[in-house]
Amino acid sequence: MAPAVPTLKLNSGHEMLQLGLGTWQSQPGEVTTSVINAIEAGYRHIDGARIYQNEPEVGAALKAKLGDGTVKREELFIVSKLWDNAHRPDCVLPAIKKTLSDLGLEYLDMYLIHWPMGLQPGDELIPRDANGDCIIDNETNLVDTWKQMEELVKLGLTKSIGVSNFNSQQIQNLLDNCTIPPSNNQIEMHPYFTQKKLVEFCKEKGIAVTAYSPFGCPTHPSAKPGDPKLLEEPKLIEIGKKYGKGANHVILRWLLQKGVITIPKSVTKSRIIDNFNVLDFTLTDEDLAVVESLDKGPAGRINTELFLKDSKDYPFNIEF
């Protein structure tokens, strides 16, 4: 029998699977098949978001696999995220209801505030003015948004709530003003950007960390030709050879052994299956140190969201 995916106990009392499938940048036409392939390969944790604009297609895959008995709802861990245009308190409940409707589900396992920066509420996911600039919502307070997130738990619409891309000060502000603490912070994290201080801060506060873009996201819009590619990093390839594994396995294994959740994204069936093949080996302390030696600090960050840097809640102006 294949080894089970490790889980982390959240401060909400629920268990979260450490390895999942990311669906960012997965086109609507491809994502149904990729989620079906992932569930058939053994994945039970699926990470999505309203802004990915593919939740109805993810829902079609869930319906197919729940319907044919491959998996039961309670075996799945489904994550989605509140988009920036729904931070105003009266927008939070309609936003999760839209996501649940698109996914064909009665509840989520985790609902995150996707970014701390707010955008003008309305039908436009990225509202722009006549000059093409984003219309930022600098009125809404994140604590007020969080209080509505807490209501979603009380209503049974999500089992756990958390944040994404929040810095330590923003998390502390929620902790100082909340009745339900965030149970997850989903952040960019990979060997070029290990986020050591933020990960330590979250762990001290009892908040699980999810690493997105574990392979450094070479397809990110801000990536430049000639940028070093993590999956071609000689040190990672060398470690992998010792175990008959690839650089992708070394990265994912490093994250699992650090007690971090990770959600590699792919729409290619062979890669989806291959990324799951990380449960049968263990990196040594020496291996882990080599992986962490690749850290470039803040220069390693890819996902800067600079188009929202004028938001009062832009998170990347402090160290962590």
Rosetta silent file (secondary structure, phi, psi, omega in degrees, C-alpha in Angstrom):
SEQUENCE: MAPAVPTLKLNSGHEMLQLGLGTWQSQPGEVTTSVINAIEAGYRHIDGARIYQNEPEVGAALKAKLGDGTVKREELFIVSKLWDNAHRPDCVLPAIKKTLSDLGLEYLDMYLIHWPMGLQPGDELIPRDANGDCIIDNETNLVDTWKQMEELVKLGLTKSIGVSNFNSQQIQNLLDNCTIPPSNNQIEMHPYFTQKKLVEFCKEKGIAVTAYSPFGCPTHPSAKPGDPKLLEEPKLIEIGKKYGKGANHVILRWLLQKGVITIPKSVTKSRIIDNFNVLDFTLTDEDLAVVESLDKGPAGRINTELFLKDSKDYPFNIEF
SCORE:     score description
SCORE:     0.000 S_00000001
   1 L     0.000  141.955 -179.996    0.000    0.000    0.000 S_00000001
   2 L   -66.731  144.280  177.960    1.209    3.526   -0.809 S_00000001
   3 L   -63.853  148.019 -177.626    2.367    5.571    2.197 S_00000001
   4 L   -78.930  148.663  174.744   -0.209    8.054    3.494 S_00000001
   5 L   -67.980  131.037  178.242    0.220   11.801    3.020 S_00000001
   6 L   -65.398  154.255  178.117    1.245   13.334    6.373 S_00000001
   7 E  -122.962  158.909  172.694   -1.204   15.734    8.028 S_00000001
   8 E  -116.552  138.811  176.331   -0.837   18.714   10.352 S_00000001
   9 E   -83.037  119.749 -179.127   -3.222   19.377   13.237 S_00000001
  10 L   -82.584  161.222  177.507   -4.569   22.929   12.823 S_00000001
  11 L   -68.458   -9.620  175.343   -5.431   25.259   15.703 S_00000001
  12 L   -82.621   -8.040 -178.287   -9.067   24.836   14.569 S_00000001
  13 L    95.978  -10.944 -178.998   -8.839   21.179   15.598 S_00000001
  14 L   -91.114  158.537  177.824   -9.003   19.886   12.017 S_00000001
  15 E   -96.788  137.151  178.185   -6.297   17.943   10.173 S_00000001
  16 E  -119.456  127.085  178.794   -4.795   19.407    6.973 S_00000001
  17 E   -67.357  136.828 -173.950   -3.027   17.218    4.424 S_00000001
  18 L   -78.134  -16.237 -178.395    0.519   18.416    3.779 S_00000001
  19 E  -125.376  126.255 -179.424    0.532   17.731    0.030 S_00000001
  20 L  -139.521  179.740  176.738   -2.093   19.057   -2.356 S_00000001
  21 E  -105.112  123.824  173.019   -2.726   20.112   -5.950 S_00000001
  22 E   -83.817  147.678 -178.509   -2.568   23.802   -6.804 S_00000001
  23 L  -121.882    9.857  176.041   -4.917   25.077   -9.531 S_00000001
  24 L   -65.360  142.007  179.812   -3.550   28.597  -10.159 S_00000001
  25 L    65.696    8.231  175.148   -2.883   29.273  -13.871 S_00000001
  26 L   -87.011  118.552 -175.521   -4.756   26.068  -14.756 S_00000001
  27 L   -66.595  146.505 -179.433   -7.004   26.930  -17.693 S_00000001
  28 H   -49.938  -38.451 -178.538  -10.715   26.115  -17.312 S_00000001
  29 H   -69.241  -22.283 -176.260  -10.492   23.592  -20.175 S_00000001
  30 H  -100.035  -25.874 -164.888   -7.618   21.713  -18.528 S_00000001
  31 H   -72.878  -30.685  177.932   -8.386   21.900  -14.837 S_00000001
  32 H   -59.424  -48.548 -179.617  -11.284   19.415  -14.710 S_00000001
  33 H   -64.354  -40.461 -177.576   -9.046   16.700  -16.126 S_00000001
  34 H   -66.405  -38.594  178.612   -6.092   17.642  -13.921 S_00000001
  35 H   -68.631  -40.260  175.550   -8.191   17.488  -10.725 S_00000001
  36 H   -59.782  -47.408  179.512   -9.665   14.130  -11.794 S_00000001
  37 H   -60.596  -39.616 -179.155   -6.134   12.833  -12.524 S_00000001
  38 H   -65.267  -45.776 -179.792   -4.916   14.117   -9.154 S_00000001
  39 H   -62.906  -40.103  178.630   -7.722   12.465   -7.178 S_00000001
  40 H   -66.919  -27.886  179.459   -7.128    9.209   -9.036 S_00000001
  41 H   -81.054  -10.517  178.308   -3.403    9.495   -8.215 S_00000001
  42 L   118.247   -8.588  177.463   -4.183    9.820   -4.488 S_00000001
  43 L   -65.018  141.110  175.574   -4.390   13.579   -3.907 S_00000001
  44 L  -128.271   -4.389 -179.062   -7.117   14.574   -1.476 S_00000001
  45 E  -112.866  118.082 -179.986   -6.177   18.241   -0.921 S_00000001
  46 E  -119.841  126.222 -179.024   -7.173   20.643   -3.730 S_00000001
  47 E  -107.189  125.204  179.630   -6.258   24.339   -3.524 S_00000001
  48 L  -137.728 -173.897  179.239   -8.286   26.880   -5.506 S_00000001
  49 L  -166.978  151.707  177.408   -9.442   30.498   -5.498 S_00000001
  50 H   -56.415  -42.753 -174.152  -12.144   32.726   -6.933 S_00000001
  51 H   -69.469  -17.505  178.662   -9.596   34.755   -8.917 S_00000001
  52 H   -70.153  -16.394  175.949   -8.336   31.660  -10.749 S_00000001
  53 L    55.779   37.231  177.445  -11.689   31.754  -12.583 S_00000001
  54 L  -137.714   15.917 -176.266  -11.832   27.978  -12.874 S_00000001
  55 H   -65.093  -35.005  175.957  -13.884   26.934   -9.818 S_00000001
  56 H   -60.387  -35.503 -179.800  -16.871   25.642  -11.847 S_00000001
  57 H   -74.559  -36.268  172.670  -14.477   23.297  -13.681 S_00000001
  58 H   -61.537  -42.690  178.081  -12.843   22.177  -10.418 S_00000001
  59 H   -58.882  -38.091  178.775  -16.389   21.538   -9.186 S_00000001
  60 H   -62.874  -38.295  178.334  -17.109   19.349  -12.211 S_00000001
  61 H   -67.755  -42.538  179.248  -14.112   17.180  -11.317 S_00000001
  62 H   -62.125  -42.766  179.817  -15.188   16.916   -7.675 S_00000001
  63 H   -60.343  -42.144 -178.540  -18.714   15.969   -8.748 S_00000001
  64 H   -64.164  -44.979 -174.414  -17.341   13.257  -11.047 S_00000001
  65 H   -79.724  -29.821  172.612  -15.063   11.692   -8.431 S_00000001
  66 H   -71.280  -38.292 -176.556  -17.567   11.986   -5.570 S_00000001
  67 H   -68.685  -34.556 -177.058  -20.255   10.612   -7.864 S_00000001
  68 L   -92.311    4.769  174.620  -18.347    7.529   -8.985 S_00000001
  69 L    83.024    6.128  178.202  -17.327    6.637   -5.427 S_00000001
  70 L   -59.885  -37.131 -174.158  -13.572    7.224   -5.871 S_00000001
  71 L  -147.307  152.596  174.060  -13.601    9.473   -2.843 S_00000001
  72 L  -101.394  153.905 -177.863  -15.965   10.645   -0.096 S_00000001
  73 H   -56.200  -40.588 -176.215  -16.410   14.344    0.722 S_00000001
  74 H   -69.534  -13.175  176.932  -14.996   13.905    4.227 S_00000001
  75 H   -85.973  -13.769 -177.972  -11.769   12.493    2.718 S_00000001
  76 L   -92.004  152.222  172.071  -11.169   15.680    0.706 S_00000001
  77 E  -125.406  103.833 -173.227   -9.583   18.917    1.926 S_00000001
  78 E  -107.092  126.746 -177.930  -10.833   21.745   -0.297 S_00000001
  79 E  -114.844  137.215  167.464   -9.342   25.246   -0.031 S_00000001
  80 E  -139.222  178.674 -171.125  -10.557   28.478   -1.620 S_00000001
  81 E  -140.564  140.700  175.289   -9.854   32.163   -1.125 S_00000001
  82 E   -74.593  121.914 -177.524  -11.727   35.417   -0.657 S_00000001
  83 L   -78.885  163.570 -172.347  -10.707   37.726   -3.490 S_00000001
  84 H   -61.299  -24.664 -177.733   -9.535   41.326   -2.998 S_00000001
  85 H   -85.798    8.428 -177.299  -12.795   42.870   -4.274 S_00000001
  86 H  -127.238   27.927  179.231  -14.786   41.239   -1.465 S_00000001
  87 L   -75.025  -28.425 -178.961  -13.032   42.539    1.659 S_00000001
  88 L   -59.315  135.046 -171.358  -15.889   44.848    2.626 S_00000001
  89 H   -49.650  -38.342 -177.076  -17.805   43.051    5.401 S_00000001
  90 H   -75.283   -5.523 -178.909  -21.088   42.789    3.458 S_00000001
  91 H   -95.848  -14.551 -170.012  -19.251   41.095    0.530 S_00000001
  92 H   -68.641  -48.852 -179.438  -17.702   38.182    2.452 S_00000001
  93 H   -62.573  -47.983  177.264  -20.759   35.918    2.786 S_00000001
  94 H   -59.556  -32.194 -178.517  -21.876   36.335   -0.870 S_00000001
  95 H   -66.089  -46.345 -179.477  -18.281   35.577   -1.973 S_00000001
  96 H   -69.798  -33.148  178.328  -18.068   32.201   -0.229 S_00000001
  97 H   -63.522  -38.161  176.968  -21.597   31.336   -1.377 S_00000001
  98 H   -63.901  -45.601  178.771  -20.514   31.962   -4.998 S_00000001
  99 H   -61.887  -45.628  179.685  -17.453   29.751   -4.537 S_00000001
 100 H   -62.212  -39.739  178.124  -19.492   26.957   -2.912 S_00000001
 101 H   -63.516  -44.815 -179.690  -22.038   27.140   -5.712 S_00000001
 102 H   -64.849  -36.295 -178.997  -19.297   26.976   -8.364 S_00000001
 103 H   -82.935  -14.075 -177.395  -17.615   24.036   -6.616 S_00000001
 104 L    70.044   33.071 -177.093  -20.922   22.249   -5.975 S_00000001
 105 L  -119.656  158.908  176.711  -20.085   21.912   -2.273 S_00000001
 106 L   -93.612  -21.144  179.002  -21.893   22.647    0.992 S_00000001
 107 L  -154.023  159.145  170.482  -18.730   23.640    2.885 S_00000001
 108 E  -103.610  159.485  173.199  -15.007   24.300    2.438 S_00000001
 109 E   -87.438  -29.376  178.672  -12.268   22.860    4.607 S_00000001
 110 E  -149.102  133.331  174.762  -10.266   26.106    4.517 S_00000001
 111 E  -126.377  124.196 -175.228  -11.164   29.631    3.366 S_00000001
 112 E  -112.785  148.632  164.081   -8.362   32.178    3.166 S_00000001
 113 E   -77.484  117.285 -166.891   -8.207   35.944    2.670 S_00000001
 114 L   -65.329  -45.019  177.555   -6.199   35.764   -0.577 S_00000001
 115 L  -140.318  151.715  175.514   -4.262   39.033   -0.197 S_00000001
 116 L   -69.732  -25.114 -176.124   -4.302   41.746    2.470 S_00000001
 117 L   -75.373  131.717  178.234   -4.815   44.437   -0.214 S_00000001
 118 E   -96.829  149.553  172.850   -8.445   45.322   -0.935 S_00000001
 119 E  -117.097  160.001  179.902   -9.958   46.349   -4.270 S_00000001
 120 L   -54.024  129.595  178.808  -13.146   48.302   -4.909 S_00000001
 121 L   -64.787  151.317  178.370  -16.153   46.008   -4.337 S_00000001
 122 L   150.531 -170.151 -177.454  -18.280   45.116   -7.349 S_00000001
 123 L   -76.342  -25.761 -178.279  -18.599   42.646  -10.204 S_00000001
 124 L   -75.932  126.420  178.527  -15.143   43.363  -11.641 S_00000001
 125 L   -68.288  -37.238  175.212  -12.502   41.064  -10.166 S_00000001
 126 L  -125.951   83.971 -177.770   -9.818   43.654  -10.988 S_00000001
 127 L   -67.353  136.358 -178.972  -11.625   47.027  -11.148 S_00000001
 128 E  -129.742  151.059  176.848   -9.732   49.712  -13.069 S_00000001
 129 L   -87.401 -174.295 -175.804  -10.184   53.425  -13.563 S_00000001
 130 L   -61.846  -25.009  179.013  -10.107   55.317  -16.888 S_00000001
 131 L   -86.801   -2.306 -178.758   -6.280   55.257  -16.830 S_00000001
 132 L    87.182    5.081  178.532   -6.217   51.481  -16.396 S_00000001
 133 L   -84.705  147.688  178.245   -5.023   51.670  -12.785 S_00000001
 134 E   -64.517  140.611  177.155   -6.506   49.350  -10.166 S_00000001
 135 L   -93.246  104.929 -174.108   -9.123   50.946   -7.929 S_00000001
 136 E   -85.048  140.620  173.511   -7.847   50.144   -4.446 S_00000001
 137 E   -94.859  101.358  177.100  -10.126   49.898   -1.420 S_00000001
 138 L  -100.295    9.736 -178.976   -8.215   51.711    1.340 S_00000001
 139 L   -89.002  -41.812 -171.755  -11.353   52.132    3.494 S_00000001
 140 L   -72.014  137.465  177.692  -11.953   48.567    4.670 S_00000001
 141 L   -95.586  132.841 -177.541  -10.129   47.377    7.780 S_00000001
 142 H   -60.584  -28.556  177.561   -8.817   43.796    7.628 S_00000001
 143 H   -64.403  -38.992  178.278  -10.052   43.167   11.171 S_00000001
 144 H   -66.460  -38.129  175.555  -13.621   43.879    9.986 S_00000001
 145 H   -62.331  -45.265 -177.594  -13.098   41.477    7.078 S_00000001
 146 H   -61.818  -38.538 -179.991  -11.760   38.851    9.501 S_00000001
 147 H   -60.225  -33.473  176.786  -14.791   39.174   11.787 S_00000001
 148 H   -74.032  -32.323  174.527  -16.958   38.161    8.813 S_00000001
 149 H   -61.291  -40.773  178.054  -14.623   35.235    8.107 S_00000001
 150 H   -60.549  -37.376  179.269  -15.300   34.084   11.683 S_00000001
 151 H   -62.237  -33.764 -179.177  -19.038   34.217   10.949 S_00000001
 152 H   -63.342  -34.830  176.975  -18.524   31.767    8.048 S_00000001
 153 H   -66.988  -44.793 -178.577  -17.179   29.183   10.512 S_00000001
 154 H   -63.050  -31.454  179.246  -20.176   29.714   12.787 S_00000001
 155 L   -80.821   -6.811  179.786  -22.493   29.245    9.790 S_00000001
 156 L    78.628   16.291 -177.898  -20.779   25.948    8.902 S_00000001
 157 L   -85.720  -19.399  172.912  -19.685   27.208    5.472 S_00000001
 158 E  -149.215  144.905 -178.113  -16.011   26.517    6.163 S_00000001
 159 E   -80.896  -34.939 -178.657  -14.316   24.413    8.815 S_00000001
 160 E  -136.668  156.212  178.190  -11.185   26.545    9.118 S_00000001
 161 E  -131.049  151.885 -179.460  -10.165   30.077    8.129 S_00000001
 162 E  -159.891 -164.580 -176.874   -6.815   31.620    7.367 S_00000001
 163 E  -133.256  172.631  177.717   -4.894   34.163    5.358 S_00000001
 164 E  -145.643  135.905  178.147   -2.508   34.277    2.424 S_00000001
 165 L    65.068   22.941  177.265    0.418   36.626    1.737 S_00000001
 166 L   -88.154  142.515  174.678    0.023   38.332    5.141 S_00000001
 167 L   -88.020  176.790 -173.873    3.118   39.631    6.924 S_00000001
 168 H   -63.345  -38.015 -179.628    3.852   39.141   10.635 S_00000001
 169 H   -66.595  -40.472 -179.509    2.376   42.521   11.680 S_00000001
 170 H   -66.724  -38.639  177.024   -0.863   41.871    9.800 S_00000001
 171 H   -65.938  -44.542 -179.856   -1.201   38.434   11.392 S_00000001
 172 H   -60.691  -38.914  178.066   -0.487   39.851   14.851 S_00000001
 173 H   -60.070  -41.143  176.573   -3.160   42.505   14.299 S_00000001
 174 H   -66.811  -45.080 -179.051   -5.719   39.769   13.601 S_00000001
 175 H   -59.092  -35.225 -178.693   -4.571   37.730   16.603 S_00000001
 176 H   -74.051  -15.221 -172.240   -4.976   40.782   18.844 S_00000001
 177 H  -127.870   11.612 -172.549   -8.538   41.368   17.651 S_00000001
 178 L  -112.002  163.003  168.802  -10.022   37.965   16.825 S_00000001
 179 L  -103.599  -27.876  173.702  -12.069   35.270   18.487 S_00000001
 180 L  -114.676  113.560 -179.236  -11.021   32.599   15.927 S_00000001
 181 L   -72.110  152.212  173.649   -7.291   32.803   15.123 S_00000001
 182 L   -58.625  137.692  179.095   -6.083   32.198   11.557 S_00000001
 183 L  -103.303   -3.439 -177.261   -5.135   28.550   11.194 S_00000001
 184 E  -153.076  141.750  167.885   -3.122   28.894    7.970 S_00000001
 185 E  -126.207  115.876 -179.531   -0.948   31.441    6.157 S_00000001
 186 E   -95.552  121.819 -172.876   -0.337   30.538    2.521 S_00000001
 187 E  -136.183  158.736  170.506    2.839   32.194    1.226 S_00000001
 188 E   -67.056  128.055 -178.858    5.343   32.017   -1.611 S_00000001
 189 L  -157.302  126.224  178.906    8.072   29.671   -0.401 S_00000001
 190 E  -161.070  173.733 -175.693   10.775   27.738   -2.246 S_00000001
 191 L   -59.738  -25.609  175.448   14.541   27.158   -1.913 S_00000001
 192 L   -79.601  -12.114 -176.459   15.336   30.568   -3.483 S_00000001
 193 E  -150.117   82.297 -167.927   12.993   32.234   -0.969 S_00000001
 194 L   -81.751  -12.914  174.547   12.775   30.200    2.225 S_00000001
 195 L    53.924   38.316 -172.309   10.840   32.784    4.310 S_00000001
 196 H   -53.902  -48.230 -174.641   12.585   31.486    7.433 S_00000001
 197 H   -67.986  -39.673 -179.674   11.514   34.297    9.796 S_00000001
 198 H   -68.827  -39.326  177.638    7.867   34.352    8.689 S_00000001
 199 H   -61.984  -44.290  179.504    7.622   30.552    8.927 S_00000001
 200 H   -63.360  -42.441  179.010    9.085   30.650   12.456 S_00000001
 201 H   -59.008  -48.684 -178.603    6.710   33.452   13.450 S_00000001
 202 H   -61.353  -43.086 -179.350    3.673   31.510   12.187 S_00000001
 203 H   -62.753  -41.033  178.246    4.766   28.330   13.946 S_00000001
 204 H   -59.910  -32.747 -178.075    5.239   30.231   17.233 S_00000001
 205 L   -90.117    2.913  179.259    1.664   31.501   16.888 S_00000001
 206 L    76.183   26.008 -177.946    0.274   28.036   16.112 S_00000001
 207 L  -109.117  122.980  178.225   -0.461   28.896   12.466 S_00000001
 208 E   -70.532  146.303  179.059    0.276   26.284    9.781 S_00000001
 209 E  -108.853  133.519  170.738    2.169   27.486    6.701 S_00000001
 210 E  -110.316  129.905  177.826    1.329   26.482    3.131 S_00000001
 211 E   -94.300  117.489  170.354    4.033   27.021    0.493 S_00000001
 212 E   -99.335  164.420 -174.903    2.764   28.051   -2.918 S_00000001
 213 L    50.480   50.525 -176.772    5.004   28.159   -6.021 S_00000001
 214 L   -62.688  -22.840  179.970    7.341   25.539   -4.448 S_00000001
 215 L   -97.015   12.445  176.968    9.240   25.253   -7.746 S_00000001
 216 L    82.859    2.557  173.532    9.749   29.020   -8.019 S_00000001
 217 L    48.054   68.842  178.179    6.998   29.481  -10.622 S_00000001
 218 L   -63.550  -15.943  179.901    9.003   29.842  -13.871 S_00000001
 219 L   -94.437    6.648 -179.552    5.712   30.700  -15.654 S_00000001
 220 L   -63.973  142.647 -179.163    4.969   33.724  -13.448 S_00000001
 221 L   -54.321  -27.676 -177.983    4.243   36.917  -15.473 S_00000001
 222 L   -89.965   -4.032  179.811    7.185   38.665  -13.776 S_00000001
 223 L   -68.504  140.550 -178.006    9.677   35.851  -14.523 S_00000001
 224 L  -111.486  147.595  175.379   12.405   36.897  -16.963 S_00000001
 225 L   -59.007  140.849 -179.558   14.229   34.778  -19.548 S_00000001
 226 L    92.069  -13.071  173.638   17.604   33.842  -18.117 S_00000001
 227 L   -60.040  142.347  175.995   16.324   33.726  -14.519 S_00000001
 228 L   -62.378  143.137 -178.958   17.787   30.679  -12.748 S_00000001
 229 L  -107.964  124.143 -176.664   15.328   27.789  -12.731 S_00000001
 230 H   -56.424  -41.566 -175.475   14.978   25.862   -9.492 S_00000001
 231 H   -71.232   -8.527  176.094   14.227   22.576  -11.205 S_00000001
 232 H  -107.825    7.919 -176.645   17.553   22.905  -13.081 S_00000001
 233 L   -67.920  116.855 -174.746   19.535   23.779   -9.928 S_00000001
 234 H   -54.489  -39.360 -177.859   22.607   21.455   -9.917 S_00000001
 235 H   -64.062  -36.470  178.932   22.669   21.074   -6.107 S_00000001
 236 H   -72.050  -39.856  178.604   19.053   19.877   -6.053 S_00000001
 237 H   -62.171  -41.013 -179.310   19.628   17.505   -8.976 S_00000001
 238 H   -64.107  -44.157  177.153   22.678   16.084   -7.172 S_00000001
 239 H   -60.934  -45.608 -178.138   20.727   15.448   -3.957 S_00000001
 240 H   -57.508  -39.005 -177.174   17.938   13.822   -5.957 S_00000001
 241 H   -59.484  -32.611 -179.914   20.311   11.400   -7.689 S_00000001
 242 H   -60.951  -28.350 -173.860   21.210    9.844   -4.323 S_00000001
 243 H  -112.688    6.805 -175.874   17.592    8.763   -3.912 S_00000001
 244 L    66.899   34.659 -175.918   16.651    8.125   -7.540 S_00000001
 245 L  -125.209  168.660  178.134   14.540   11.307   -7.428 S_00000001
 246 L   -99.171  173.403  177.935   14.282   14.613   -9.288 S_00000001
 247 H   -59.091  -35.373  179.213   14.812   18.191   -8.121 S_00000001
 248 H   -60.180  -40.736 -179.251   11.013   18.512   -7.783 S_00000001
 249 H   -67.747  -38.563 -179.495   10.952   15.650   -5.258 S_00000001
 250 H   -62.614  -44.158 -179.624   13.816   17.153   -3.252 S_00000001
 251 H   -62.700  -48.669 -177.570   11.989   20.505   -2.981 S_00000001
 252 H   -64.917  -38.809  179.898    8.674   18.944   -1.955 S_00000001
 253 H   -66.020  -40.677  175.932   10.373   16.615    0.525 S_00000001
 254 H   -55.734  -46.008 -179.461   12.255   19.579    2.073 S_00000001
 255 H   -65.225  -45.121  179.976    8.940   21.358    2.640 S_00000001
 256 H   -59.800  -42.978 -177.887    7.240   18.275    4.108 S_00000001
 257 H   -71.429  -20.004  174.526   10.143   17.702    6.498 S_00000001
 258 L   -82.879   -0.413 -178.561    9.969   21.351    7.592 S_00000001
 259 L    75.353   27.621  179.612    6.363   20.763    8.642 S_00000001
 260 L  -108.598  145.180  175.955    5.076   22.958    5.807 S_00000001
 261 E   -85.494  147.126  177.588    2.081   22.208    3.564 S_00000001
 262 E  -143.672  151.072 -170.341    2.688   22.502   -0.173 S_00000001
 263 L  -134.286   66.488  178.678    0.533   22.635   -3.286 S_00000001
 264 L   -57.525  139.728 -177.670    2.534   22.015   -6.485 S_00000001
 265 E  -106.761  135.813  169.652    0.527   22.927   -9.567 S_00000001
 266 L  -159.129  153.621  171.484    0.465   21.006  -12.826 S_00000001
 267 L  -113.016    0.665 -178.666   -2.057   20.110  -15.510 S_00000001
 268 L   -91.887  122.051 -173.767    0.151   17.370  -16.969 S_00000001
 269 H   -54.173  -45.420 -176.772   -0.947   13.926  -15.789 S_00000001
 270 H   -63.729  -36.614 -179.552    2.580   12.475  -15.614 S_00000001
 271 H   -73.340  -37.940  178.114    3.827   15.448  -13.543 S_00000001
 272 H   -59.142  -45.409  179.972    0.818   15.345  -11.219 S_00000001
 273 H   -66.606  -43.365 -176.968    1.561   11.666  -10.528 S_00000001
 274 H   -63.259  -40.977 -178.867    5.325   12.300  -10.299 S_00000001
 275 H   -64.082  -23.117 -178.835    4.956   15.143   -7.762 S_00000001
 276 L   -79.882   -9.415 -171.222    3.031   12.772   -5.484 S_00000001
 277 L   -88.865   53.721 -173.923    5.999   10.398   -5.434 S_00000001
 278 L  -125.703   13.246 -172.221    7.700   12.007   -2.398 S_00000001
 279 L  -101.919    3.307 -172.449    6.520    9.859    0.481 S_00000001
 280 L  -117.284   19.416  175.014    9.073    7.042    0.227 S_00000001
 281 L  -151.817  164.217 -178.080   12.376    8.748    1.067 S_00000001
 282 L  -134.234  132.968  176.585   13.841   11.121    3.670 S_00000001
 283 L   -79.787  145.592  176.093   16.406   13.884    3.251 S_00000001
 284 L   -79.389  166.893  175.587   19.306   14.046    5.706 S_00000001
 285 H   -58.032  -37.005  179.180   20.047   17.147    7.799 S_00000001
 286 H   -64.497  -43.471  176.693   22.960   17.774    5.433 S_00000001
 287 H   -58.562  -46.225 -177.887   20.622   17.634    2.423 S_00000001
 288 H   -60.500  -39.396  179.931   18.234   20.078    4.099 S_00000001
 289 H   -65.662  -38.420  178.614   21.100   22.493    4.776 S_00000001
 290 H   -64.384  -43.870  178.388   22.156   22.386    1.102 S_00000001
 291 H   -58.025  -46.458 -176.300   18.579   23.163   -0.010 S_00000001
 292 H   -71.746  -19.446  178.606   18.407   26.131    2.378 S_00000001
 293 L   -69.516  -12.859  179.917   21.802   27.422    1.223 S_00000001
 294 L   -81.574   -6.884 -174.994   20.126   28.410   -2.069 S_00000001
 295 L   -58.712  131.042  177.714   18.050   31.107   -0.308 S_00000001
 296 L  -105.200    5.863 -177.186   18.369   34.559   -1.921 S_00000001
 297 H    66.663 -154.174 -176.380   16.306   36.371    0.724 S_00000001
 298 H   -55.910  -24.803  178.598   13.802   39.008   -0.499 S_00000001
 299 H   -65.962  -18.599  179.639   15.529   39.006   -3.932 S_00000001
 300 H   -82.754   -9.034 -178.372   14.140   35.497   -4.405 S_00000001
 301 L   -68.720  133.163  178.466   10.524   36.672   -4.221 S_00000001
 302 L  -102.530  -42.556 -171.235    8.702   36.339   -7.560 S_00000001
 303 L   -92.329   87.092 -173.205    5.129   37.235   -6.691 S_00000001
 304 L   -95.030  -18.003 -177.991    5.376   40.906   -5.671 S_00000001
 305 L    47.770   44.208 -176.105    1.903   42.176   -6.756 S_00000001
 306 H   -62.824  -21.943  179.493    3.539   45.576   -7.335 S_00000001
 307 H   -66.903  -11.674  177.073    0.430   46.813   -9.162 S_00000001
 308 H  -114.304   21.673 -175.338   -1.204   47.005   -5.710 S_00000001
 309 L   -67.519  -15.994  178.799    1.765   48.590   -3.910 S_00000001
 310 L   -84.216   -1.527  176.070   -0.280   51.750   -3.166 S_00000001
 311 L   -67.853  141.248  175.645   -2.618   49.785   -0.904 S_00000001
 312 L   -61.506  -19.915 -176.255   -2.372   50.692    2.781 S_00000001
 313 L  -108.160   18.083  176.348   -2.138   46.931    3.382 S_00000001
 314 L   -58.288  125.334 -166.780    0.645   46.092    0.878 S_00000001
 315 H   -87.770  -12.139 -167.014    2.501   43.384    2.855 S_00000001
 316 H  -100.941   22.281  178.027    6.040   43.411    1.482 S_00000001
 317 H   -90.551   -5.415  176.721    7.351   46.732    2.857 S_00000001
 318 L  -118.826  170.249 -171.941    8.676   45.101    6.036 S_00000001
 319 L   -60.983  -43.427 -179.583   11.200   42.299    6.487 S_00000001
 320 L  -156.965    0.000    0.000    8.662   39.518    7.110 S_00000001
